[in-house]
């Protein structure tokens, strides 16, 4: 079987369209969950720095902005793990099913 025929079979498979849609929606949602808080934080730090200038406790040199920034980074890492987990599970299973059906 030639390569173009397999590609045509894959593209015509309704499971392929489902996979592309699910993966795209999931990636966009996770990206927004990470990017909206990140850019909001950057905007607020540059436009209203006094919002994050409060000290965590009396005598502390750490401001409230540091733990918020750290939380944004940690959430980004965790959501990367969530994406990898789903990509290696559900998305890979769907891909294997599509390839198996295209090879018939």
ABEGO torsion letter per residue (X at the ends): XBAAAAAAAAAABAAAAAAAAAAAAAAAAAAAAAAAAAAAAAAAAAABAAAAABBABBGBABBAAAAAAAAAAAAAAAAAAAAAAAAABAAAAAAAAAAAAAAX
